[in-house]
Amino acid sequence: MKDFVTYLSTAPVLGVVTVFGLASVLAVINYYFPDILSLG
């Protein structure tokens, strides 16, 4: 179990989780407010 926790705290895993989280947040925002991201 300790090795699994160590694996989860490595940089690539944290990077993937961060990118996936940001993409999910943007997808939810774009779903409810479709014009906000395309006003630029």
N, C-alpha and C positions, 0 to 999 in steps of 0.2 A: 504493500500500500504506500509505503514511503517513497518508493521509486516512481510510482504512478503520480504522486503529488509533485515530485521533482520534475517529472516530464511535463506536467501541465503548467509548470511555472517557467518553462523555457521560452525564449524570445519568439521563435516561429509560431508556437501555439498561441501565445498571447497576441501576436500580430494577427493571426487568422481570426481569433475571437473578436478582436477590436474591429477589423474590417467587416466581418459579418454583422456585428452589432450596428455599426454605422450604416451599412447598406439596409439593414432592417428598419432602422429609424427613418431613413430617407424614403424607403418604400411606403411606410405607413403615412408619413407626411404627404407624400405625393398622391396617395390614395384618397385622403380626406380633403386635401387642398391642392388640386392638380395644377393650379395656375401659379402658385408661389415660386416654384423652382424654375419656371420658364419665363419669368418677367424680365430677365436680363436683356 
